[in-house]
């Protein structure tokens, strides 16, 4: 089995609280994987990942 992992340039990750306030903004260059740690209190957060190919938003629950 062959697996290809795509590498992205100019990736921005925005972490927002439930009120929509951006609490962290991280920029990456030439990555295929990133670890993101939420330092805030327990609750829901939105993680928006923006690449040249598009963007996606994840809803995350921190316990």
Secondary structure, DSSP 8 states (H G I E B T S, - for coil): -------BSSEEEEEEETTS-EEEEEEESSBS-------S-SEEEEEEEEETTEEEEEEEEE-
